[in-house]
Every structure is written in C-alpha cells, then in structure tokens.
Amino acid sequence: MKLDAVKALLLDMDGTLVNSDASVERCWTRWARAHALDPHEIMKVVHGRQGYATMAVLLPDRPMEQNLADNRAMLAEEIADTEGVVPVPGAPEFMAALTALPHALVTSANVPLAEARMTAAGLPMPKIRVTAEDVAASKPAPEGFLLGAATLGVPPEECVVFEDSEAGIAAARAAGMRVVGVGPRAAAMAPDAHVEDLTQLRVELLPDGALALHIGAR
C-alpha cells in the first residue's frame, strides 16, 4: 500500500515511537488502587490523553482542580519511571530516515516526560514538537495536530499522523488528516493504513518535494 500527496508527518510518541506501556501500567495501577478503581478498566481509556483528561473521564464528578493536582503528581512519577521504556521496533531507523524531512512530534506528554522517554528509548527528539504545554485541550481534541501542521507550514489535509490510540486517531480525524495506525490498539480504529510496528514503513522523497509512504514494505 502507498499513501501519496504527503507533505509532512506528525508523530505521536507513546505506543507509536516508544513502548512505554510498562511504566504507564505501573503508575496508573497505583493511582487506580488509591481511588478504588479497576486498573484493567482504566487501561482501556488512559492511552493518548493527558492524565487530567483521563481522570475526568474516570471520575466525572470530581473537581478539575483535583485532577490537575493528581496529574502533576502522576507526571513526576512517570518521568522518574523509565524502566522498560524501549523503542517500538523500527523506530530508530524510521526516525533516522526523517532527519531531513518535514515532521513533528505531537504528544500528550509534557516536555520533561517526552525527553525522558525519548532518551530512554535512544531516539532523537524532533526539532519541532507539540507537547502538553502547548495546547489547551487534550486529545481527542485536534488542537495539537493542527498546531503541528501550522508550525510546519503544511495544510492539514497534506499531513499524515502516526498514532496508536483511540483518542489520538480521533484527534487526527478531527483535524482532517489521514492516519497510519501503529500497533494492536490502533487496528480496531479503522485507520487509513495500519502497521504492526515501524519496520513495515518506508518513506520516499519524491522529485516534487512531496513524500510517499510505502506501507508493508520491509
């Protein structure tokens, strides 16, 4: 499969470039038990969102100030917990291929967490990045992806998003962008294309400056 007429790539981090599931599960399991919630059920909604937004879904009657306070504590835990954080297969080669091509990181993590996890996974931090500090609304709102496209100077319809989560894919669609789903969580969301990991992708720079994504090639 090939996606044409692409001018820029917008990359989610957790679950897309970096496998941080072990850290996420440890931190959120502790939070779930402290609030008498089922950790298994929490893991169905935690991916893709900022922490305070997940808490608002799980505890809808709780004051947002308390969610924000818990989120600050959660971020500190996650930044300190990088055990088992590794690159998604193919991520180092994929990132190396993008060095001179238009791309940006669009993550629900804040800057310290993004830097901690990208460093732990041995991946370079893109020069252009949109993090939690840059947006007023968490995924599934499209704000982050639209800001990434605007920063790159590329129309949304000419961007392709790489995402693993339901919230992230919904955000990309709301931004009017095509989506390559990465990993098992994304498969159920009917993205425009799906790969098990980043070994199944190849990016080609065309003579007119556009990009072509070859999907399924190894």
KOLPA-827014 format. One record per residue (C-alpha): residue number from 1; chain; x, y, z. Coordinates in steps of 0.5 Angstrom, whole numbers, plus 2048, in hexadecimal, padded with zeros to 3 digits. Layout:
BEGIN
<atom n="NUM" chain="A" X="X" Y="Y" Z="Z"/>
...
END
This chain:
BEGIN
<atom n="1" chain="A" X="800" Y="800" Z="800"/>
<atom n="2" chain="A" X="802" Y="807" Z="7FF"/>
<atom n="3" chain="A" X="800" Y="80E" Z="801"/>
<atom n="4" chain="A" X="801" Y="814" Z="7FC"/>
<atom n="5" chain="A" X="801" Y="81B" Z="7FD"/>
<atom n="6" chain="A" X="804" Y="81C" Z="803"/>
<atom n="7" chain="A" X="808" Y="822" Z="805"/>
<atom n="8" chain="A" X="809" Y="821" Z="80D"/>
<atom n="9" chain="A" X="809" Y="81B" Z="812"/>
<atom n="10" chain="A" X="806" Y="81C" Z="819"/>
<atom n="11" chain="A" X="808" Y="817" Z="81E"/>
<atom n="12" chain="A" X="805" Y="815" Z="825"/>
<atom n="13" chain="A" X="80A" Y="813" Z="82A"/>
<atom n="14" chain="A" X="808" Y="80D" Z="82F"/>
<atom n="15" chain="A" X="806" Y="807" Z="82B"/>
<atom n="16" chain="A" X="808" Y="80A" Z="825"/>
<atom n="17" chain="A" X="80F" Y="80B" Z="825"/>
<atom n="18" chain="A" X="810" Y="809" Z="82C"/>
<atom n="19" chain="A" X="80E" Y="803" Z="830"/>
<atom n="20" chain="A" X="80C" Y="806" Z="837"/>
<atom n="21" chain="A" X="807" Y="801" Z="839"/>
<atom n="22" chain="A" X="80A" Y="7FE" Z="83F"/>
<atom n="23" chain="A" X="80B" Y="805" Z="842"/>
<atom n="24" chain="A" X="804" Y="807" Z="840"/>
<atom n="25" chain="A" X="801" Y="801" Z="843"/>
<atom n="26" chain="A" X="805" Y="801" Z="84A"/>
<atom n="27" chain="A" X="804" Y="809" Z="84B"/>
<atom n="28" chain="A" X="7FC" Y="808" Z="849"/>
<atom n="29" chain="A" X="7FB" Y="802" Z="84D"/>
<atom n="30" chain="A" X="7FE" Y="805" Z="853"/>
<atom n="31" chain="A" X="7F9" Y="80B" Z="852"/>
<atom n="32" chain="A" X="7F3" Y="806" Z="851"/>
<atom n="33" chain="A" X="7F4" Y="803" Z="857"/>
<atom n="34" chain="A" X="7F5" Y="809" Z="85B"/>
<atom n="35" chain="A" X="7EE" Y="80B" Z="858"/>
<atom n="36" chain="A" X="7EA" Y="804" Z="859"/>
<atom n="37" chain="A" X="7EA" Y="803" Z="851"/>
<atom n="38" chain="A" X="7EC" Y="7FD" Z="84D"/>
<atom n="39" chain="A" X="7F3" Y="7FE" Z="84A"/>
<atom n="40" chain="A" X="7F1" Y="7FA" Z="844"/>
<atom n="41" chain="A" X="7EB" Y="7FE" Z="842"/>
<atom n="42" chain="A" X="7EF" Y="804" Z="843"/>
<atom n="43" chain="A" X="7F4" Y="802" Z="83E"/>
<atom n="44" chain="A" X="7EE" Y="802" Z="839"/>
<atom n="45" chain="A" X="7EE" Y="809" Z="839"/>
<atom n="46" chain="A" X="7F5" Y="80C" Z="83B"/>
<atom n="47" chain="A" X="7F9" Y="80C" Z="835"/>
<atom n="48" chain="A" X="7F9" Y="812" Z="830"/>
<atom n="49" chain="A" X="7F6" Y="817" Z="835"/>
<atom n="50" chain="A" X="7F9" Y="81C" Z="83A"/>
<atom n="51" chain="A" X="7F9" Y="819" Z="841"/>
<atom n="52" chain="A" X="7F4" Y="81E" Z="844"/>
<atom n="53" chain="A" X="7EF" Y="81D" Z="83E"/>
<atom n="54" chain="A" X="7F0" Y="815" Z="83F"/>
<atom n="55" chain="A" X="7EE" Y="817" Z="847"/>
<atom n="56" chain="A" X="7E8" Y="81B" Z="844"/>
<atom n="57" chain="A" X="7E5" Y="815" Z="840"/>
<atom n="58" chain="A" X="7E6" Y="810" Z="846"/>
<atom n="59" chain="A" X="7E4" Y="815" Z="84C"/>
<atom n="60" chain="A" X="7DF" Y="81A" Z="848"/>
<atom n="61" chain="A" X="7DC" Y="81D" Z="84F"/>
<atom n="62" chain="A" X="7E3" Y="81E" Z="852"/>
<atom n="63" chain="A" X="7E5" Y="826" Z="851"/>
<atom n="64" chain="A" X="7EA" Y="827" Z="84C"/>
<atom n="65" chain="A" X="7EF" Y="82A" Z="851"/>
<atom n="66" chain="A" X="7F0" Y="824" Z="854"/>
<atom n="67" chain="A" X="7F1" Y="820" Z="84D"/>
<atom n="68" chain="A" X="7F6" Y="825" Z="84B"/>
<atom n="69" chain="A" X="7FA" Y="824" Z="852"/>
<atom n="70" chain="A" X="7FA" Y="81D" Z="851"/>
<atom n="71" chain="A" X="7FC" Y="81E" Z="84A"/>
<atom n="72" chain="A" X="802" Y="822" Z="84D"/>
<atom n="73" chain="A" X="804" Y="81C" Z="852"/>
<atom n="74" chain="A" X="803" Y="817" Z="84C"/>
<atom n="75" chain="A" X="808" Y="81A" Z="847"/>
<atom n="76" chain="A" X="80D" Y="81B" Z="84D"/>
<atom n="77" chain="A" X="80C" Y="813" Z="84E"/>
<atom n="78" chain="A" X="80C" Y="812" Z="846"/>
<atom n="79" chain="A" X="813" Y="816" Z="845"/>
<atom n="80" chain="A" X="816" Y="812" Z="84A"/>
<atom n="81" chain="A" X="814" Y="80B" Z="848"/>
<atom n="82" chain="A" X="817" Y="80A" Z="841"/>
<atom n="83" chain="A" X="819" Y="802" Z="843"/>
<atom n="84" chain="A" X="817" Y="7FE" Z="83D"/>
<atom n="85" chain="A" X="816" Y="804" Z="838"/>
<atom n="86" chain="A" X="818" Y="802" Z="831"/>
<atom n="87" chain="A" X="817" Y="804" Z="82A"/>
<atom n="88" chain="A" X="812" Y="801" Z="826"/>
<atom n="89" chain="A" X="815" Y="7FC" Z="821"/>
<atom n="90" chain="A" X="818" Y="800" Z="81B"/>
<atom n="91" chain="A" X="817" Y="807" Z="81F"/>
<atom n="92" chain="A" X="81F" Y="808" Z="81F"/>
<atom n="93" chain="A" X="81F" Y="807" Z="817"/>
<atom n="94" chain="A" X="819" Y="80B" Z="816"/>
<atom n="95" chain="A" X="81B" Y="811" Z="81A"/>
<atom n="96" chain="A" X="822" Y="811" Z="816"/>
<atom n="97" chain="A" X="81E" Y="811" Z="80F"/>
<atom n="98" chain="A" X="81A" Y="817" Z="811"/>
<atom n="99" chain="A" X="820" Y="81B" Z="813"/>
<atom n="100" chain="A" X="820" Y="820" Z="80D"/>
<atom n="101" chain="A" X="818" Y="81F" Z="80C"/>
<atom n="102" chain="A" X="812" Y="823" Z="80F"/>
<atom n="103" chain="A" X="810" Y="820" Z="815"/>
<atom n="104" chain="A" X="80E" Y="822" Z="81C"/>
<atom n="105" chain="A" X="80D" Y="81E" Z="823"/>
<atom n="106" chain="A" X="805" Y="81F" Z="825"/>
<atom n="107" chain="A" X="805" Y="81C" Z="82C"/>
<atom n="108" chain="A" X="800" Y="81D" Z="832"/>
<atom n="109" chain="A" X="807" Y="81C" Z="837"/>
<atom n="110" chain="A" X="80A" Y="823" Z="839"/>
<atom n="111" chain="A" X="811" Y="825" Z="838"/>
<atom n="112" chain="A" X="814" Y="821" Z="83D"/>
<atom n="113" chain="A" X="811" Y="81B" Z="83C"/>
<atom n="114" chain="A" X="812" Y="81B" Z="835"/>
<atom n="115" chain="A" X="819" Y="81C" Z="836"/>
<atom n="116" chain="A" X="81A" Y="816" Z="83B"/>
<atom n="117" chain="A" X="816" Y="811" Z="837"/>
<atom n="118" chain="A" X="819" Y="813" Z="830"/>
<atom n="119" chain="A" X="820" Y="813" Z="834"/>
<atom n="120" chain="A" X="81F" Y="80C" Z="837"/>
<atom n="121" chain="A" X="81D" Y="809" Z="830"/>
<atom n="122" chain="A" X="823" Y="80C" Z="82D"/>
<atom n="123" chain="A" X="81F" Y="810" Z="828"/>
<atom n="124" chain="A" X="821" Y="817" Z="826"/>
<atom n="125" chain="A" X="81C" Y="81D" Z="828"/>
<atom n="126" chain="A" X="819" Y="820" Z="821"/>
<atom n="127" chain="A" X="81A" Y="828" Z="821"/>
<atom n="128" chain="A" X="813" Y="829" Z="820"/>
<atom n="129" chain="A" X="80F" Y="827" Z="826"/>
<atom n="130" chain="A" X="808" Y="828" Z="829"/>
<atom n="131" chain="A" X="807" Y="826" Z="830"/>
<atom n="132" chain="A" X="802" Y="826" Z="835"/>
<atom n="133" chain="A" X="805" Y="82D" Z="837"/>
<atom n="134" chain="A" X="803" Y="830" Z="830"/>
<atom n="135" chain="A" X="7FB" Y="82E" Z="830"/>
<atom n="136" chain="A" X="7F5" Y="830" Z="834"/>
<atom n="137" chain="A" X="7F1" Y="829" Z="832"/>
<atom n="138" chain="A" X="7F4" Y="822" Z="832"/>
<atom n="139" chain="A" X="7F3" Y="81D" Z="82D"/>
<atom n="140" chain="A" X="7EE" Y="81B" Z="82A"/>
<atom n="141" chain="A" X="7ED" Y="823" Z="829"/>
<atom n="142" chain="A" X="7F1" Y="824" Z="823"/>
<atom n="143" chain="A" X="7F5" Y="82A" Z="825"/>
<atom n="144" chain="A" X="7FC" Y="827" Z="826"/>
<atom n="145" chain="A" X="7FC" Y="824" Z="81F"/>
<atom n="146" chain="A" X="7F9" Y="82B" Z="81C"/>
<atom n="147" chain="A" X="7FF" Y="82F" Z="81F"/>
<atom n="148" chain="A" X="804" Y="82A" Z="81D"/>
<atom n="149" chain="A" X="802" Y="82B" Z="816"/>
<atom n="150" chain="A" X="801" Y="832" Z="816"/>
<atom n="151" chain="A" X="808" Y="832" Z="819"/>
<atom n="152" chain="A" X="80B" Y="82E" Z="813"/>
<atom n="153" chain="A" X="807" Y="833" Z="80F"/>
<atom n="154" chain="A" X="803" Y="82D" Z="80C"/>
<atom n="155" chain="A" X="7FC" Y="82C" Z="80A"/>
<atom n="156" chain="A" X="7F8" Y="827" Z="80F"/>
<atom n="157" chain="A" X="7F6" Y="823" Z="809"/>
<atom n="158" chain="A" X="7FD" Y="822" Z="807"/>
<atom n="159" chain="A" X="800" Y="81F" Z="80E"/>
<atom n="160" chain="A" X="800" Y="818" Z="810"/>
<atom n="161" chain="A" X="7FF" Y="816" Z="817"/>
<atom n="162" chain="A" X="802" Y="810" Z="81A"/>
<atom n="163" chain="A" X="7FE" Y="80E" Z="820"/>
<atom n="164" chain="A" X="7FD" Y="808" Z="825"/>
<atom n="165" chain="A" X="7F7" Y="80A" Z="829"/>
<atom n="166" chain="A" X="7EF" Y="80C" Z="828"/>
<atom n="167" chain="A" X="7F0" Y="813" Z="82B"/>
<atom n="168" chain="A" X="7F6" Y="814" Z="826"/>
<atom n="169" chain="A" X="7F2" Y="811" Z="820"/>
<atom n="170" chain="A" X="7EC" Y="815" Z="822"/>
<atom n="171" chain="A" X="7F0" Y="81C" Z="822"/>
<atom n="172" chain="A" X="7F4" Y="81B" Z="81C"/>
<atom n="173" chain="A" X="7ED" Y="819" Z="818"/>
<atom n="174" chain="A" X="7EA" Y="820" Z="81B"/>
<atom n="175" chain="A" X="7F0" Y="823" Z="819"/>
<atom n="176" chain="A" X="7EE" Y="821" Z="812"/>
<atom n="177" chain="A" X="7F5" Y="81D" Z="811"/>
<atom n="178" chain="A" X="7F6" Y="816" Z="80F"/>
<atom n="179" chain="A" X="7F8" Y="811" Z="814"/>
<atom n="180" chain="A" X="7FD" Y="80B" Z="814"/>
<atom n="181" chain="A" X="7FB" Y="807" Z="81A"/>
<atom n="182" chain="A" X="801" Y="803" Z="81D"/>
<atom n="183" chain="A" X="801" Y="7FD" Z="822"/>
<atom n="184" chain="A" X="7FB" Y="7F9" Z="824"/>
<atom n="185" chain="A" X="7F7" Y="7FE" Z="828"/>
<atom n="186" chain="A" X="7F6" Y="802" Z="821"/>
<atom n="187" chain="A" X="7F4" Y="7FC" Z="81D"/>
<atom n="188" chain="A" X="7ED" Y="7FD" Z="820"/>
<atom n="189" chain="A" X="7EC" Y="804" Z="81E"/>
<atom n="190" chain="A" X="7EC" Y="803" Z="816"/>
<atom n="191" chain="A" X="7F2" Y="808" Z="815"/>
<atom n="192" chain="A" X="7F3" Y="80A" Z="80D"/>
<atom n="193" chain="A" X="7F9" Y="805" Z="80E"/>
<atom n="194" chain="A" X="7FC" Y="800" Z="813"/>
<atom n="195" chain="A" X="802" Y="7FD" Z="815"/>
<atom n="196" chain="A" X="804" Y="7F9" Z="81B"/>
<atom n="197" chain="A" X="80B" Y="7FD" Z="81C"/>
<atom n="198" chain="A" X="80F" Y="802" Z="818"/>
<atom n="199" chain="A" X="813" Y="7FC" Z="815"/>
<atom n="200" chain="A" X="80D" Y="7FC" Z="810"/>
<atom n="201" chain="A" X="80E" Y="803" Z="80D"/>
<atom n="202" chain="A" X="813" Y="807" Z="808"/>
<atom n="203" chain="A" X="813" Y="80E" Z="807"/>
<atom n="204" chain="A" X="815" Y="810" Z="800"/>
<atom n="205" chain="A" X="816" Y="818" Z="7FE"/>
<atom n="206" chain="A" X="813" Y="819" Z="7F7"/>
<atom n="207" chain="A" X="816" Y="81E" Z="7F2"/>
<atom n="208" chain="A" X="811" Y="823" Z="7F3"/>
<atom n="209" chain="A" X="813" Y="823" Z="7FB"/>
<atom n="210" chain="A" X="80D" Y="81F" Z="7FD"/>
<atom n="211" chain="A" X="80D" Y="819" Z="801"/>
<atom n="212" chain="A" X="80A" Y="812" Z="7FF"/>
<atom n="213" chain="A" X="809" Y="80D" Z="805"/>
<atom n="214" chain="A" X="80A" Y="805" Z="803"/>
<atom n="215" chain="A" X="807" Y="801" Z="808"/>
<atom n="216" chain="A" X="808" Y="7FA" Z="809"/>
<atom n="217" chain="A" X="80F" Y="7FA" Z="806"/>
<atom n="218" chain="A" X="815" Y="7F7" Z="80A"/>
END
